[in-house]
């Protein structure tokens, strides 16, 4: 039977002093927490360190979502965690929905599908739907032998990774530089035959660092995955 110490919630954070304390307080009843403070310029680090039970990894330079997430995963792996759950630091994900991930049967990647949303701009909805469609094509191109249902939300960052999935990602040379980490990690896990499941979650849009540059990186990542077929 799985225990609390089998799970670690990894939360990348950059200048999240307004929300990180509440995220931690609402998460701790369910699982242990590791916050990767990605060179924040505000009080994020001091707030995180005020929680004695929370691991705080601090970057001297801002590395963005991919490296912050991978460093949290590396810590989890080195300290015996069987699963890593990734969560947003800005309260777009509800910590109270963690049991949906913790109680999910054995699976290498569990993706939180945003079935209930609030305040999400139309352009963000369109981008997410388009990215999911394209990722299904990238993962299962014509003639592919990969089985399973089509994914419903390829860009959601609320996820549970198995130890096997974490080990896979840590042995690959990741190219992602921003939110494209979500699609890159998904493609590598799927192409290596690891199992993927989905759970419904709610999502409340607040602020976002998404911009034209991030969109361009996402497109470049998709093309790289399709052209190289890497796994």
GULO-114594 format. One record per residue (C-alpha): residue number from 0; chain; y, z, x. Coordinates in steps of 0.001 Angstrom, whole numbers. Example, Ala and Ser with C-alpha at 12.3 -4.5 7.8 and 13.67 -1.06 7.14 Angstrom:
// GULO-114594
0	A	-4500	7800	12300
1	A	-1060	7140	13670
//
This chain:
// GULO-114594
0	A	0	0	0
1	A	3416	-962	1355
2	A	5829	1813	2303
3	A	9595	2019	2559
4	A	9483	1530	6335
5	A	7687	-1795	5855
6	A	10980	-3303	4661
7	A	14353	-3702	6346
8	A	17424	-5105	4631
9	A	19511	-7111	7107
10	A	23173	-7601	6194
11	A	25421	-9783	8387
12	A	29012	-8592	8025
13	A	32357	-9909	9191
14	A	35519	-8107	8029
15	A	33807	-6548	5005
16	A	35505	-3127	4965
17	A	36272	-3432	1237
18	A	32648	-3795	139
19	A	30220	-2845	2913
20	A	30213	870	2068
21	A	29289	229	-1552
22	A	26642	-2321	-554
23	A	25018	245	1740
24	A	25193	3092	-792
25	A	23572	966	-3479
26	A	20905	-394	-1113
27	A	19682	2811	559
28	A	17821	4143	-2502
29	A	15476	1151	-2198
30	A	15121	335	1513
31	A	16393	971	5031
32	A	19400	-1040	6176
33	A	20498	-2848	9319
34	A	24053	-4184	9347
35	A	24949	-6755	11978
36	A	28663	-6308	12508
37	A	29664	-9765	13690
38	A	32766	-8830	15717
39	A	34737	-7628	12700
40	A	38437	-6983	13254
41	A	38750	-4391	10479
42	A	37002	-1061	9828
43	A	33597	-2544	9002
44	A	31889	-992	12034
45	A	33247	2526	11521
46	A	32248	2473	7849
47	A	28717	1341	8712
48	A	28345	3985	11422
49	A	29437	6709	8984
50	A	26022	6264	7348
51	A	23637	8119	9636
52	A	20542	6331	8332
53	A	21909	2816	8840
54	A	21315	740	11975
55	A	24490	-992	13201
56	A	24261	-3903	15630
57	A	27691	-4985	16859
58	A	28540	-8363	18334
59	A	31414	-8577	20779
60	A	32080	-12168	19695
61	A	31748	-13698	16251
62	A	28474	-15625	16024
63	A	28431	-16400	12276
64	A	25543	-16060	9803
65	A	22690	-17637	11816
66	A	22790	-15500	14953
67	A	23756	-12352	13085
68	A	20746	-12807	10803
69	A	18395	-13622	13669
70	A	19516	-10562	15639
71	A	18808	-8392	12620
72	A	15408	-10032	12266
73	A	14671	-9429	15939
74	A	15461	-5733	15503
75	A	13180	-5588	12459
76	A	10348	-7265	14340
77	A	10694	-4920	17307
78	A	10591	-1879	15033
79	A	7516	-2794	13050
80	A	8947	-4060	9762
81	A	6557	-6176	7730
82	A	9343	-7805	5700
83	A	13037	-8560	6139
84	A	15350	-8946	3160
85	A	18678	-10686	3767
86	A	21632	-9816	1591
87	A	25329	-10636	1391
88	A	27865	-8014	2489
89	A	30399	-8945	-171
90	A	28544	-7733	-3294
91	A	27701	-11213	-4518
92	A	24096	-9957	-4537
93	A	23119	-6855	-6505
94	A	21229	-4227	-4468
95	A	19715	-2968	-7727
96	A	17668	-6177	-7862
97	A	15951	-5379	-4559
98	A	12753	-4163	-6297
99	A	12160	-7753	-7435
100	A	11769	-8674	-3769
101	A	10032	-5509	-2605
102	A	7377	-5711	-5309
103	A	6713	-9444	-5029
104	A	3118	-10246	-4003
105	A	2228	-11352	-470
106	A	4378	-14373	408
107	A	6140	-15607	3534
108	A	9470	-16442	1921
109	A	10790	-15210	-1410
110	A	14028	-16852	-2529
111	A	16363	-15294	-5075
112	A	17093	-17977	-7668
113	A	20566	-17547	-9149
114	A	19721	-17729	-12851
115	A	22665	-15597	-14006
116	A	26021	-16353	-12428
117	A	29607	-15182	-12808
118	A	32854	-16854	-11743
119	A	31127	-19634	-9776
120	A	33458	-22661	-9457
121	A	32098	-25965	-10705
122	A	32270	-27544	-7250
123	A	30051	-24779	-5850
124	A	27514	-25287	-8625
125	A	27422	-29016	-7931
126	A	26985	-28496	-4196
127	A	24155	-25996	-4710
128	A	22314	-28241	-7182
129	A	22722	-31288	-4950
130	A	21579	-29386	-1853
131	A	18492	-28128	-3678
132	A	17603	-31646	-4821
133	A	18011	-33024	-1306
134	A	16052	-30178	277
135	A	13135	-30786	-2073
136	A	13154	-34403	-893
137	A	13399	-33352	2753
138	A	10534	-30892	2467
139	A	8336	-33127	320
140	A	9196	-36760	1143
141	A	7227	-39627	-301
142	A	3614	-39338	863
143	A	3967	-35678	1841
144	A	832	-33555	1631
145	A	2801	-30369	1007
146	A	1826	-28804	-2293
147	A	3605	-26450	-4659
148	A	6334	-26583	-7266
149	A	9808	-27877	-6565
150	A	12260	-25228	-5404
151	A	15027	-24195	-7776
152	A	17610	-22771	-5364
153	A	17504	-23895	-1737
154	A	20837	-22385	-686
155	A	20528	-18814	-1959
156	A	20888	-16247	823
157	A	19203	-13370	-1014
158	A	15695	-13677	444
159	A	12619	-11839	1650
160	A	10949	-13025	4861
161	A	7469	-11989	5974
162	A	6819	-10951	9567
163	A	5081	-14298	10085
164	A	8164	-16184	8836
165	A	10445	-14095	11069
166	A	8258	-14755	14089
167	A	8396	-18481	13350
168	A	12193	-18581	13130
169	A	12633	-16518	16287
170	A	10497	-18957	18277
171	A	12462	-22012	17157
172	A	15708	-23317	18587
173	A	17873	-23035	15503
174	A	20723	-25496	15162
175	A	22528	-23946	12197
176	A	26053	-22657	12671
177	A	26957	-21377	9197
178	A	25436	-21467	5694
179	A	23191	-24321	6849
180	A	20947	-21550	8190
181	A	19579	-21169	4662
182	A	18399	-24767	4455
183	A	17204	-24945	8067
184	A	15094	-21784	7816
185	A	13669	-22948	4487
186	A	12659	-26346	5898
187	A	10973	-24850	8970
188	A	9030	-22339	6895
189	A	7905	-24969	4376
190	A	6943	-27565	6979
191	A	4774	-25058	8812
192	A	2753	-24424	5687
193	A	3975	-20901	4989
194	A	4007	-19723	1394
195	A	7198	-19707	-675
196	A	7958	-17867	-3911
197	A	11008	-17345	-6113
198	A	12463	-14496	-8168
199	A	15395	-14620	-10598
200	A	18596	-12883	-9518
201	A	22175	-12595	-10692
202	A	25069	-13816	-8586
203	A	28752	-12930	-8817
204	A	31097	-15225	-6925
205	A	34001	-13451	-5254
206	A	35390	-14806	-2019
207	A	33915	-17478	202
208	A	34347	-18878	3687
209	A	32995	-22202	2427
210	A	35243	-25128	3347
211	A	35130	-28820	4278
212	A	33882	-27999	7782
213	A	31006	-25943	6411
214	A	30135	-28743	3982
215	A	30115	-31231	6846
216	A	27777	-28983	8849
217	A	25482	-28752	5841
218	A	25293	-32527	5555
219	A	24648	-32858	9274
220	A	21848	-30301	9035
221	A	20206	-32179	6179
222	A	20336	-35460	8098
223	A	18938	-33767	11202
224	A	16026	-32309	9228
225	A	15236	-35666	7623
226	A	15606	-37806	10740
227	A	13837	-35533	13214
228	A	11220	-34128	10844
229	A	11183	-31081	13099
230	A	9210	-28006	12291
//
